[in-house]
Each structure stands twice: as structure tokens, then as C-alpha cells.
Amino acid sequence: MAVAFTVLMAFGTAPTPLWPLYEARDHFGATTVTVAYASMVVGAAAAFLGLGHLSDRLGRRRIIVPALLVGIVAAVVLMLWRDLPGLIAGRILNGAALGLMASTATTYLHDLHHEARPDRRGSALPGVVAPAANLGGLAAGPLVAGAAAEWLPAPLITTQAIFTLAMVGCLALVLSTPETVDLELPAAEPPLRFALRPGGRRTFGAAGSLGAFAFAILGLISSLGASVLHGTLHTDSHLVAGLAAFLMFGSAAAAQLALGRLALPRVLAVGAVVFPVGLAVCAVALDHPALWLYLVAVSLSGAGSGLLFKGGVERAVSVAAPASRAGVLAVFFVVAYLGMGLPSVLFSVALRHFTVQTAMIGFAAVLSCGAVVSVVVASRDRAPRPGKVSARSTRPS
């Protein structure tokens, strides 16, 4: 399950070093790049909100398998429909696949661990593996695509073919996993799309903010990173563009693995320090162009965002009603993915009026302040104790 999660997330970020090739093929600029990138967010949000809760009722595998199938269709569309509308359509389908996968896979990994190790209910392992698979996949995608663009022919087609074959293989892996949801629940029990424990709203709000601020810098580098490298740092290598994104997402996953067993307040505290430092160094690297400093900056900001994201996931899970974990995580991921898409579009618009250095300084200041405030709120609020779910918190979202 972790392998399938990783592969599908990698498919989502694979275009990072390929955007200049799409720009040249379809004759569009930076703003269209961010719109094409953000179209994935539209598909993901629709899947999260409309279908993300269904695995709590229909079963985890019945959602994961369609997620992989939609991903395969998206890759085929991107291979065969070779113009801007095809790119947008493929990215929307890509987002829908991610939306089906992300919240369900996170919950499924927890379930599978509990099934295999019922005596280790309090284990932190699922909470480490799920975000690491998520961010590890996001890291691997740009590196694979960057290598394909650097050394293989027809990279826009070859990259999609590689991920098509990988997702087909993952179907076999997922079909070998056991179902963990009781499919014979009483008919009188209504499905809960979004239900929080009493008193969990403010904590969930802080968790969602952590996800959005953490993903904002990831989305910016994924969409405009190659253009920044070309225009400001004068680097045209597709492999270097993929490497920058790989270091950013890889640092996020590595930070989670290294510090994942610390208490949540400490994880958030470290993230609240490393994240703004990374953003500040990124602004300096653009003001005094240096490739090595830029790579250090994206690594630091990625590590900080990984810790903030992990804290957001844990906080969201802690306030979810037992029968609505996938539904609550679906809403959490909608907020996080909006953070990945919307700020990147706003940044590209700001570039019409400001230099990239000035825009980055403002971007870094806003994200740093927002992240620190969210950490303070999330650290102060204690996870609500198990109990009955209030009527207000069970309204479908």
C-alpha cells in the first residue's frame, strides 16, 4: 500500500522539471503554468470532497483501486492529447486520482498496521510511514522526470509511459492487501462525511492551516521552480530542476522520519523554526543568485514544511470521529492542496508587478507568520477525549 501511495504521489509532481518543455510545446507563460499545475488541485478537491469519505463505508480497497485506474487514464490522456486542453484535462484527472488516494491511503495504512499488530495500537509507525510515503512520492516524481528529460527521447511521452507501467504494477500490489473496513455495518447508521469530536473545530482549523502553509512552498517550487532556475539562476538543466524539487520533498520526508517519534509539540516547534529559516534563505538565494544556496534553501524549507504537514495530519486525525477518519482527512487534504495551488497562482500574478526577489520576500513573510500562528494554536489545543460526536459536528460538509 505504501508503494502504491508513493508511486501515485510521484506521478502528481512529475511535471515539475517538464514545465519549460510544455511551455515551448504549447506556447504559454508562467501564469498558465501555475494554472495548469493548479488544475490538479481542482481535481483533487472534487475527489476529496465528493468521494474521500466513501472508504469509511465502501472499504479502503474499493477506493484505492479506482484511484490507480484514474491515474492510468490521466497518464494516457497526457500521452495522446498533446496540447494545452489535453494537459489541463490530464492534470484534472491526475488530481482526482490523488484525491481518491491520499486520505484513503493514510487511513488504510493505519488500519493495516492495527490489523497486523493489534498489540501495538499506540505505535507511531503508521503516522511516520503515511506522510513519508506521501512526501517521498512527491520527491521521487521530479527526479524521475528530470532524468527522463535529460537522457531519454521524447520526455513528455516517456515520463507518462514510465508512470503508467508503475501504476499498473501497483494495482497488483493493492489487490493483494486485505480489506480493513467492516462492510456489514448496520443500515441504520448514517455515513458521516465530516464529523469531529466535541471541541475539535479550532484544532482542526489549525491543522488545516498547517497543511496549507506547508504545501504552499511545495506548490510554488513544483510549478515555477524550473522557471526560477532558468530566469534567475541561469540553469537550463532539467535534471537540476528535478533535483531541486527532489531535495525539497525528500527533505520533508527525511525530517518526518528523523523526528517523527518526537512528541507532537516538539515536532511543531522545530518545524516553526526551520520553515521560516528556509524561506528566508530562499529569498537570499534569489537576491544574490547562487545555485548551491538555492538548493540549501529548498531543502530547509522542505524539511520545515514536512514537519508542519505531519503535525497537521496528526492533529486532524486526533479530532476526527472514529467513523469519519477518512472524511475528516479528505477535508484536511482539500485545505492543504488549496495551499499548494492558490498561492502559486497569486505568486505568478505578483511577478507581473514585482521582481521575483521582491515577490519571494513577501511570500516568505506571509507564510512564515501564518505557520507560526498555526503552530501556536495547534500546540495549545489538546486533542478532545473520545466521546459521542455532537450533532453540530456531524453535519455533512
ZALUM-11399 format. One record per residue (C-alpha): residue in one letter; x, z, y; residue number from 1. Coordinates in nm, 4 decimals, decimal comma, padded with zeros to 6 digits, m for minus. Each point is the difference from the previous one (the first is absolute). Last residue first. Layout:
N
{"A"; {X; Z; Y}; NUM}
...
//
This chain:
397
{"S"; {m01,9586; 00,4536; 01,9052}; 397}
{"P"; {m00,2548; 00,1564; m00,2296}; 396}
{"R"; {m00,1162; 00,3417; 00,1119}; 395}
{"T"; {00,1499; 00,2638; m00,2241}; 394}
{"S"; {00,1682; 00,1991; 00,2771}; 393}
{"R"; {m00,3234; 00,0945; 00,1702}; 392}
{"A"; {m00,1573; 00,1272; m00,3220}; 391}
{"S"; {00,2898; 00,2366; m00,0601}; 390}
{"V"; {00,2061; m00,0352; m00,3138}; 389}
{"K"; {m00,0105; 00,3053; m00,2171}; 388}
{"G"; {00,3223; 00,1845; m00,0465}; 387}
{"P"; {00,3710; m00,0416; m00,0418}; 386}
{"R"; {00,1965; 00,1655; 00,2808}; 385}
{"P"; {00,0662; m00,1943; 00,3154}; 384}
{"A"; {00,3592; m00,1161; 00,0537}; 383}
{"R"; {00,1541; 00,1983; 00,2806}; 382}
{"D"; {00,0158; m00,1446; 00,3482}; 381}
{"R"; {00,3097; 00,0895; 00,1984}; 380}
{"S"; {00,2279; m00,2575; m00,1596}; 379}
{"A"; {m00,2447; m00,2901; 00,0397}; 378}
{"V"; {m00,0568; 00,0816; 00,3686}; 377}
{"V"; {00,3711; 00,0279; 00,0816}; 376}
{"V"; {00,0822; m00,3108; m00,2043}; 375}
{"S"; {m00,2667; m00,2016; 00,1832}; 374}
{"V"; {00,1419; 00,1060; 00,3373}; 373}
{"V"; {00,3521; m00,1003; m00,1096}; 372}
{"A"; {m00,1169; m00,3392; m00,1277}; 371}
{"G"; {m00,1917; m00,0835; 00,3167}; 370}
{"C"; {00,2930; 00,0901; 00,2249}; 369}
{"S"; {00,2441; m00,2078; m00,2068}; 368}
{"L"; {m00,2349; m00,2985; m00,0283}; 367}
{"V"; {m00,0646; m00,0144; 00,3754}; 366}
{"A"; {00,3662; 00,0386; 00,0957}; 365}
{"A"; {00,1233; m00,2556; m00,2556}; 364}
{"F"; {m00,2485; m00,2644; 00,1141}; 363}
{"G"; {00,0909; 00,0563; 00,3644}; 362}
{"I"; {00,3722; m00,0355; m00,0744}; 361}
{"M"; {m00,0659; m00,2993; m00,2267}; 360}
{"A"; {m00,1959; m00,1821; 00,2694}; 359}
{"T"; {00,2839; 00,0531; 00,2486}; 358}
{"Q"; {00,2610; m00,1388; m00,2417}; 357}
{"V"; {m00,2185; m00,2927; m00,1076}; 356}
{"T"; {m00,0312; m00,1008; 00,3649}; 355}
{"F"; {m00,3358; 00,0485; 00,1641}; 354}
{"H"; {m00,3068; m00,2097; 00,0886}; 353}
{"R"; {m00,0430; m00,2404; m00,2915}; 352}
{"L"; {00,1768; 00,2471; m00,2290}; 351}
{"A"; {m00,2885; 00,2409; 00,0578}; 350}
{"V"; {m00,2280; m00,2380; m00,1932}; 349}
{"S"; {00,2387; 00,0100; m00,2985}; 348}
{"F"; {00,0020; 00,3798; 00,0189}; 347}
{"L"; {m00,3803; 00,0113; 00,0078}; 346}
{"V"; {m00,0122; m00,2127; m00,3162}; 345}
{"S"; {00,2538; 00,2278; m00,1687}; 344}
{"P"; {m00,1947; 00,3086; 00,1108}; 343}
{"L"; {m00,3159; m00,1363; m00,1711}; 342}
{"G"; {00,1419; m00,0796; m00,3448}; 341}
{"M"; {00,1867; 00,2927; m00,1567}; 340}
{"G"; {m00,2059; 00,2619; 00,1816}; 339}
{"L"; {m00,3125; m00,1722; m00,1257}; 338}
{"Y"; {00,1636; 00,0289; m00,3414}; 337}
{"A"; {00,0306; 00,3779; 00,0347}; 336}
{"V"; {m00,3617; 00,0423; 00,1132}; 335}
{"V"; {m00,1273; m00,2137; m00,2873}; 334}
{"F"; {00,2348; 00,1873; m00,2356}; 333}
{"F"; {m00,1612; 00,3324; 00,0902}; 332}
{"V"; {m00,3470; m00,1484; m00,0502}; 331}
{"A"; {00,0986; m00,1134; m00,3507}; 330}
{"L"; {00,1644; 00,3368; m00,0662}; 329}
{"V"; {m00,3331; 00,1684; 00,0671}; 328}
{"G"; {m00,1810; m00,2387; m00,2338}; 327}
{"A"; {00,2622; 00,0386; m00,2734}; 326}
{"R"; {m00,0254; 00,3787; 00,0195}; 325}
{"S"; {m00,3793; 00,0069; 00,0112}; 324}
{"A"; {m00,1127; 00,1968; m00,3043}; 323}
{"P"; {00,2429; 00,2876; 00,0661}; 322}
{"A"; {m00,0897; 00,0208; 00,3732}; 321}
{"A"; {00,2985; m00,1053; 00,2080}; 320}
{"V"; {00,1748; 00,2561; 00,2227}; 319}
{"S"; {00,3248; 00,0283; m00,1970}; 318}
{"V"; {00,0135; m00,3737; m00,0743}; 317}
{"A"; {00,0059; m00,0842; 00,3717}; 316}
{"R"; {00,2708; 00,2585; 00,0672}; 315}
{"E"; {00,2138; m00,1324; m00,2849}; 314}
{"V"; {m00,0356; m00,3600; 00,1197}; 313}
{"G"; {00,0839; 00,0951; 00,3594}; 312}
{"G"; {00,3077; 00,1956; m00,1055}; 311}
{"K"; {00,1221; m00,2970; m00,2007}; 310}
{"F"; {m00,0539; m00,2253; 00,3019}; 309}
{"L"; {00,1935; 00,2341; 00,2281}; 308}
{"L"; {00,2878; 00,0141; m00,2470}; 307}
{"G"; {00,0078; m00,3782; m00,0390}; 306}
{"S"; {m00,0222; m00,0475; 00,3777}; 305}
{"G"; {00,3092; 00,2139; 00,0504}; 304}
{"A"; {00,1982; m00,1902; m00,2614}; 303}
{"G"; {m00,1112; m00,3327; 00,1473}; 302}
{"S"; {00,0983; 00,1075; 00,3518}; 301}
{"L"; {00,3453; 00,0938; m00,1276}; 300}
{"S"; {00,0465; m00,3208; m00,2005}; 299}
{"V"; {m00,1354; m00,2167; 00,2829}; 298}
{"A"; {00,2506; 00,1588; 00,2373}; 297}
{"V"; {00,2998; m00,0294; m00,2321}; 296}
{"L"; {m00,0761; m00,3711; m00,0470}; 295}
{"Y"; {m00,0310; m00,0410; 00,3773}; 294}
{"L"; {00,3318; 00,1787; 00,0514}; 293}
{"W"; {00,1737; m00,2362; m00,2440}; 292}
{"L"; {m00,1540; m00,3029; 00,1726}; 291}
{"A"; {00,1133; 00,0968; 00,3480}; 290}
{"P"; {m00,1834; m00,0982; 00,3150}; 289}
{"H"; {00,0333; 00,2632; 00,2764}; 288}
{"D"; {m00,3634; 00,0180; 00,1150}; 287}
{"L"; {m00,1267; m00,0979; m00,3457}; 286}
{"A"; {00,2156; 00,2556; m00,1821}; 285}
{"V"; {m00,0914; 00,2641; 00,2603}; 284}
{"A"; {m00,3736; m00,0498; m00,0642}; 283}
{"C"; {00,0620; 00,0243; m00,3746}; 282}
{"V"; {00,2023; 00,3192; 00,0525}; 281}
{"A"; {m00,2984; 00,1525; 00,1809}; 280}
{"L"; {m00,2368; m00,1040; m00,2801}; 279}
{"G"; {00,2283; 00,1541; m00,2621}; 278}
{"V"; {00,0264; 00,3254; 00,1951}; 277}
{"P"; {m00,3789; 00,0085; 00,0407}; 276}
{"F"; {m00,0485; m00,0258; m00,3801}; 275}
{"V"; {00,2830; 00,2361; m00,1030}; 274}
{"V"; {m00,1375; 00,3039; 00,1862}; 273}
{"A"; {m00,3712; m00,0133; m00,0881}; 272}
{"G"; {00,0931; m00,1079; m00,3520}; 271}
{"V"; {00,2111; 00,3116; m00,0496}; 270}
{"A"; {m00,2868; 00,2188; 00,1186}; 269}
{"L"; {m00,2523; m00,1857; m00,2174}; 268}
{"V"; {00,2079; 00,0523; m00,3130}; 267}
{"R"; {00,0522; 00,3648; 00,0955}; 266}
{"P"; {m00,3741; 00,0582; 00,0451}; 265}
{"L"; {m00,0656; m00,1711; m00,3376}; 264}
{"A"; {00,2276; 00,2271; m00,2019}; 263}
{"L"; {00,3010; m00,1848; m00,1356}; 262}
{"R"; {m00,0328; m00,1938; m00,3246}; 261}
{"G"; {m00,0236; m00,3382; 00,1715}; 260}
{"L"; {00,3252; 00,0421; 00,1910}; 259}
{"A"; {00,2248; m00,2443; m00,1843}; 258}
{"L"; {m00,2760; m00,2123; m00,1530}; 257}
{"Q"; {m00,1929; m00,0236; 00,3257}; 256}
{"A"; {00,3155; m00,0763; 00,1951}; 255}
{"A"; {00,0893; m00,2727; m00,2494}; 254}
{"A"; {m00,3445; m00,1642; 00,0340}; 253}
{"A"; {00,0215; m00,0116; 00,3796}; 252}
{"S"; {00,3634; m00,1083; m00,0163}; 251}
{"G"; {m00,1050; m00,2873; m00,2257}; 250}
{"F"; {m00,2704; m00,1032; 00,2465}; 249}
{"M"; {00,2472; m00,0229; 00,2872}; 248}
{"L"; {00,2984; m00,1179; m00,2026}; 247}
{"F"; {m00,2101; m00,2730; m00,1634}; 246}
{"A"; {m00,1356; m00,1101; 00,3373}; 245}
{"A"; {00,3535; m00,0389; 00,1352}; 244}
{"L"; {00,1156; m00,1672; m00,3226}; 243}
{"G"; {m00,2771; m00,2596; 00,0170}; 242}
{"A"; {00,1083; m00,0994; 00,3494}; 241}
{"V"; {00,3630; 00,0020; m00,1167}; 240}
{"L"; {m00,0931; m00,2293; m00,2908}; 239}
{"H"; {m00,1840; m00,2387; 00,2304}; 238}
{"S"; {00,3211; m00,0390; 00,2015}; 237}
{"D"; {m00,0592; m00,1142; 00,3580}; 236}
{"T"; {00,1654; 00,2886; 00,1847}; 235}
{"H"; {00,0215; m00,0161; 00,3783}; 234}
{"L"; {m00,0695; 00,3728; 00,0536}; 233}
{"T"; {m00,2644; m00,0555; 00,2658}; 232}
{"G"; {m00,1770; m00,3249; m00,0879}; 231}
{"H"; {00,0776; m00,0387; m00,3703}; 230}
{"L"; {m00,0022; 00,3643; m00,1058}; 229}
{"V"; {m00,3062; 00,0628; 00,2145}; 228}
{"S"; {m00,1768; m00,2990; m00,1561}; 227}
{"A"; {00,0811; 00,1244; m00,3524}; 226}
{"G"; {m00,1289; 00,3479; 00,0853}; 225}
{"L"; {m00,3262; m00,1266; 00,1510}; 224}
{"S"; {m00,2451; 00,0441; m00,2867}; 223}
{"S"; {00,1639; 00,2409; m00,2445}; 222}
{"I"; {00,1922; 00,1823; 00,2748}; 221}
{"L"; {m00,3220; 00,0657; 00,1937}; 220}
{"G"; {m00,2009; 00,0911; m00,3080}; 219}
{"L"; {00,2500; 00,2623; m00,1133}; 218}
{"I"; {00,0146; 00,1391; 00,3554}; 217}
{"A"; {m00,3784; 00,0428; 00,0018}; 216}
{"F"; {m00,0189; 00,1310; m00,3590}; 215}
{"A"; {00,1200; 00,3506; 00,0862}; 214}
{"F"; {m00,2241; 00,0213; 00,3062}; 213}
{"A"; {m00,3057; m00,1049; m00,2014}; 212}
{"G"; {00,0708; 00,2207; m00,3022}; 211}
{"L"; {00,0642; 00,3071; 00,2151}; 210}
{"S"; {m00,3181; m00,0711; 00,1942}; 209}
{"G"; {m00,1980; m00,0135; m00,3240}; 208}
{"A"; {00,1375; 00,3372; m00,1072}; 207}
{"A"; {m00,0822; 00,1535; 00,3409}; 206}
{"G"; {m00,3579; m00,1232; m00,0288}; 205}
{"F"; {m00,0173; 00,1293; m00,3563}; 204}
{"T"; {00,1091; 00,3437; 00,1179}; 203}
{"R"; {m00,2594; m00,0070; 00,2768}; 202}
{"R"; {m00,2736; m00,0941; m00,2452}; 201}
{"G"; {00,0840; 00,2427; m00,2789}; 200}
{"G"; {m00,2142; 00,2974; 00,0958}; 199}
{"P"; {m00,2218; m00,0275; m00,3056}; 198}
{"R"; {00,1573; m00,2276; m00,2655}; 197}
{"L"; {m00,0190; m00,3659; 00,0840}; 196}
{"A"; {m00,2223; m00,2768; m00,1360}; 195}
{"F"; {00,0427; m00,3707; 00,0530}; 194}
{"R"; {m00,1590; m00,2516; m00,2343}; 193}
{"L"; {m00,1797; 00,2577; m00,2086}; 192}
{"P"; {m00,1947; m00,1421; m00,2958}; 191}
{"P"; {m00,3306; 00,1778; m00,0610}; 190}
{"E"; {m00,0319; 00,2283; m00,3039}; 189}
{"A"; {m00,3408; m00,0622; m00,1558}; 188}
{"A"; {00,1423; m00,2532; m00,2453}; 187}
{"P"; {00,2104; 00,2695; m00,1608}; 186}
{"L"; {00,3610; m00,1193; m00,0476}; 185}
{"E"; {00,0630; m00,2156; m00,3054}; 184}
{"L"; {00,2974; m00,2001; 00,1298}; 183}
{"D"; {00,2278; 00,3045; m00,0055}; 182}
{"V"; {00,3007; m00,1262; 00,1940}; 181}
{"T"; {00,3493; m00,0021; m00,1526}; 180}
{"E"; {00,0120; m00,3445; m00,1625}; 179}
{"P"; {00,3059; m00,0471; m00,2177}; 178}
{"T"; {00,2843; m00,2404; 00,0877}; 177}
{"S"; {00,0753; m00,3107; m00,2073}; 176}
{"L"; {m00,2111; m00,2268; 00,2219}; 175}
{"V"; {00,2208; 00,1035; 00,2928}; 174}
{"L"; {00,3172; m00,1270; m00,1680}; 173}
{"A"; {m00,1543; m00,3304; m00,1014}; 172}
{"L"; {m00,1254; m00,0576; 00,3547}; 171}
{"C"; {00,3480; 00,0840; 00,1284}; 170}
{"G"; {00,1408; m00,3097; m00,1712}; 169}
{"V"; {m00,2465; m00,2197; 00,1886}; 168}
{"M"; {00,1013; 00,1789; 00,3208}; 167}
{"A"; {00,3683; m00,0830; m00,0588}; 166}
{"L"; {m00,0747; m00,3655; m00,0732}; 165}
{"T"; {m00,1987; m00,0354; 00,3218}; 164}
{"F"; {00,2692; 00,1894; 00,1906}; 163}
{"I"; {00,2687; m00,2492; m00,0948}; 162}
{"A"; {m00,2282; m00,2969; 00,0681}; 161}
{"Q"; {m00,0800; 00,1314; 00,3479}; 160}
{"T"; {00,3708; 00,0284; 00,0810}; 159}
{"T"; {00,0693; m00,3499; m00,1328}; 158}
{"I"; {m00,2667; m00,1604; 00,2168}; 157}
{"L"; {00,1145; 00,1251; 00,3418}; 156}
{"P"; {00,3604; m00,0057; m00,1274}; 155}
{"A"; {00,0057; m00,3769; m00,0698}; 154}
{"P"; {00,3466; 00,0075; m00,1618}; 153}
{"L"; {00,1737; 00,3291; m00,0878}; 152}
{"W"; {00,3024; 00,1698; 00,1615}; 151}
{"E"; {m00,0846; 00,1483; 00,3384}; 150}
{"A"; {m00,3797; m00,0221; m00,0075}; 149}
{"A"; {m00,0129; 00,1414; m00,3527}; 148}
{"A"; {00,2359; 00,2845; 00,0957}; 147}
{"G"; {m00,2155; 00,0814; 00,3016}; 146}
{"A"; {m00,3161; m00,0115; m00,2133}; 145}
{"V"; {00,1410; 00,2466; m00,2523}; 144}
{"L"; {00,1333; 00,2270; 00,2754}; 143}
{"P"; {m00,3226; m00,0198; 00,1991}; 142}
{"G"; {m00,2123; 00,1018; m00,3021}; 141}
{"A"; {00,2214; 00,2821; m00,1293}; 140}
{"A"; {m00,0595; 00,2363; 00,2918}; 139}
{"L"; {m00,3813; m00,0189; m00,0070}; 138}
{"G"; {00,0266; 00,0618; m00,3736}; 137}
{"G"; {00,2113; 00,3089; 00,0558}; 136}
{"L"; {m00,2499; 00,1134; 00,2640}; 135}
{"N"; {m00,2950; 00,0032; m00,2388}; 134}
{"A"; {00,1984; 00,0935; m00,3092}; 133}
{"A"; {00,1601; 00,2870; 00,1957}; 132}
{"P"; {m00,3399; 00,1075; 00,1364}; 131}
{"A"; {m00,1378; 00,0207; m00,3568}; 130}
{"V"; {00,3092; 00,1414; m00,1749}; 129}
{"V"; {00,0519; 00,3028; 00,2250}; 128}
{"G"; {m00,3568; 00,1340; 00,0018}; 127}
{"P"; {m00,0218; m00,0779; m00,3698}; 126}
{"L"; {00,3113; 00,2145; m00,0621}; 125}
{"A"; {m00,1017; 00,3064; 00,2030}; 124}
{"S"; {m00,1263; 00,1806; m00,3096}; 123}
{"G"; {m00,2845; 00,2468; 00,0504}; 122}
{"R"; {m00,2017; m00,1220; m00,2966}; 121}
{"R"; {00,2977; 00,0277; m00,2319}; 120}
{"D"; {m00,1632; 00,1195; m00,3233}; 119}
{"P"; {m00,2244; m00,3067; m00,0092}; 118}
{"R"; {00,3111; m00,2205; m00,0195}; 117}
{"A"; {m00,1104; m00,3445; m00,1239}; 116}
{"E"; {m00,3539; 00,0163; 00,1413}; 115}
{"H"; {00,1168; 00,1700; 00,3215}; 114}
{"H"; {00,2693; m00,2655; 00,0460}; 113}
{"L"; {m00,2519; m00,2773; m00,0571}; 112}
{"D"; {m00,2415; 00,1485; 00,2529}; 111}
{"H"; {00,2636; 00,0337; 00,2731}; 110}
{"L"; {00,1112; m00,3585; m00,0618}; 109}
{"Y"; {m00,3631; m00,1140; 00,0116}; 108}
{"T"; {m00,0590; 00,1651; 00,3390}; 107}
{"T"; {00,2898; m00,1842; 00,1619}; 106}
{"A"; {m00,0920; m00,3187; m00,1863}; 105}
{"T"; {m00,3594; 00,0137; 00,1257}; 104}
{"S"; {00,0992; 00,0598; 00,3633}; 103}
{"A"; {00,2528; m00,2843; 00,0004}; 102}
{"M"; {m00,1374; m00,2607; m00,2396}; 101}
{"L"; {m00,3348; m00,1172; 00,1328}; 100}
{"G"; {00,1306; m00,0071; 00,3552}; 99}
{"L"; {00,3180; m00,1743; m00,1074}; 98}
{"A"; {m00,2025; m00,2741; m00,1689}; 97}
{"A"; {m00,2207; m00,0356; 00,3068}; 96}
{"G"; {00,3112; m00,0249; 00,2168}; 95}
{"N"; {00,1380; m00,2854; m00,2090}; 94}
{"L"; {m00,3383; m00,1722; 00,0221}; 93}
{"I"; {00,0192; 00,0275; 00,3787}; 92}
{"R"; {00,3617; m00,1221; m00,0092}; 91}
{"G"; {m00,0943; m00,3030; m00,2079}; 90}
{"A"; {m00,2809; m00,0915; 00,2370}; 89}
{"I"; {00,2262; 00,0332; 00,3059}; 88}
{"L"; {00,2754; m00,2099; m00,1605}; 87}
{"G"; {m00,2533; m00,2602; m00,1121}; 86}
{"P"; {m00,1401; m00,0209; 00,3539}; 85}
{"L"; {00,3604; m00,0411; 00,1309}; 84}
{"D"; {00,1029; m00,2829; m00,2318}; 83}
{"R"; {00,1147; m00,0480; m00,3592}; 82}
{"W"; {m00,2983; 00,0760; m00,2219}; 81}
{"L"; {00,1591; m00,0313; m00,3478}; 80}
{"M"; {00,2631; 00,2753; m00,0134}; 79}
{"L"; {m00,1735; 00,2501; 00,2284}; 78}
{"V"; {m00,3271; m00,0530; m00,1877}; 77}
{"V"; {00,1773; 00,0559; m00,3339}; 76}
{"A"; {00,1528; 00,3247; 00,1276}; 75}
{"A"; {m00,3394; 00,1237; 00,1207}; 74}
{"V"; {m00,1589; m00,0842; m00,3366}; 73}
{"I"; {00,2693; 00,2070; m00,1746}; 72}
{"G"; {m00,0648; 00,2913; 00,2343}; 71}
{"V"; {m00,3734; m00,0260; m00,0677}; 70}
{"L"; {00,0757; 00,0257; m00,3723}; 69}
{"L"; {00,2261; 00,3009; 00,0564}; 68}
{"A"; {m00,2690; 00,1827; 00,1952}; 67}
{"P"; {m00,2612; m00,1045; m00,2590}; 66}
{"V"; {00,2076; 00,1854; m00,2664}; 65}
{"I"; {00,0479; 00,3111; 00,2171}; 64}
{"I"; {m00,3725; 00,0459; 00,0677}; 63}
{"R"; {m00,1290; 00,0046; m00,3574}; 62}
{"R"; {00,3138; 00,1911; m00,0991}; 61}
{"R"; {m00,0903; 00,2974; 00,2209}; 60}
{"G"; {m00,3531; 00,0534; m00,1254}; 59}
{"L"; {m00,3437; m00,1067; 00,1197}; 58}
{"R"; {m00,1009; 00,3171; 00,1872}; 57}
{"D"; {00,3119; 00,1435; 00,1674}; 56}
{"S"; {00,1414; m00,3539; m00,0182}; 55}
{"L"; {m00,2751; m00,1102; 00,2375}; 54}
{"H"; {00,1329; 00,1850; 00,3051}; 53}
{"G"; {00,2320; m00,2788; 00,1129}; 52}
{"L"; {m00,2681; m00,2675; m00,0179}; 51}
{"G"; {m00,1538; m00,0515; 00,3433}; 50}
{"L"; {00,2220; 00,2143; 00,2196}; 49}
{"F"; {00,3319; m00,0663; m00,1711}; 48}
{"A"; {m00,0783; m00,3629; m00,0812}; 47}
{"A"; {m00,1085; m00,0814; 00,3555}; 46}
{"A"; {00,2967; 00,1898; 00,1441}; 45}
{"A"; {00,2445; m00,1846; m00,2258}; 44}
{"G"; {m00,1379; m00,3422; 00,0899}; 43}
{"V"; {00,0176; 00,0757; 00,3707}; 42}
{"V"; {00,3482; 00,1527; m00,0384}; 41}
{"M"; {00,1225; m00,3212; m00,1648}; 40}
{"S"; {m00,1249; m00,1818; 00,3081}; 39}
{"A"; {00,2458; 00,2206; 00,1907}; 38}
{"Y"; {00,2956; m00,2077; m00,1213}; 37}
{"A"; {m00,1663; m00,3236; 00,1055}; 36}
{"V"; {m00,0892; 00,1589; 00,3337}; 35}
{"T"; {00,3563; 00,1310; 00,0368}; 34}
{"V"; {00,1413; m00,3471; m00,0693}; 33}
{"T"; {m00,2544; m00,1555; 00,2360}; 32}
{"T"; {00,1341; 00,2218; 00,2789}; 31}
{"A"; {00,3599; m00,0952; m00,0800}; 30}
{"G"; {m00,0480; m00,3776; 00,0126}; 29}
{"F"; {m00,1642; m00,2887; m00,1843}; 28}
{"H"; {00,1090; m00,3419; m00,1287}; 27}
{"D"; {m00,1320; 00,0027; m00,3605}; 26}
{"R"; {00,3248; m00,0727; m00,1853}; 25}
{"A"; {00,2370; 00,1442; 00,2592}; 24}
{"E"; {m00,2000; 00,3207; 00,0412}; 23}
{"Y"; {m00,0411; 00,0280; m00,3797}; 22}
{"L"; {00,3776; m00,0269; m00,0376}; 21}
{"P"; {00,0533; 00,2602; 00,2742}; 20}
{"W"; {m00,2492; 00,2278; m00,1848}; 19}
{"L"; {00,1915; m00,0155; m00,3283}; 18}
{"P"; {00,2105; 00,3160; 00,0412}; 17}
{"T"; {m00,3140; 00,2216; 00,0046}; 16}
{"P"; {m00,2131; m00,2243; m00,2277}; 15}
{"A"; {00,0675; 00,2265; m00,3049}; 14}
{"T"; {m00,1731; 00,3002; 00,1566}; 13}
{"G"; {m00,3292; m00,0181; m00,1931}; 12}
{"F"; {00,1548; m00,1332; m00,3214}; 11}
{"A"; {00,2191; 00,3095; m00,0133}; 10}
{"M"; {m00,3169; 00,2134; 00,0066}; 9}
{"L"; {m00,1279; m00,1930; m00,3019}; 8}
{"V"; {00,3260; 00,0450; m00,1891}; 7}
{"T"; {00,0318; 00,3738; 00,0694}; 6}
{"F"; {m00,3555; 00,0839; m00,1068}; 5}
{"A"; {00,0458; m00,2024; m00,3200}; 4}
{"V"; {00,3236; 00,1864; m00,0770}; 3}
{"A"; {m00,1615; 00,3387; 00,0735}; 2}
{"M"; {m00,2845; m00,0832; m00,2359}; 1}
//
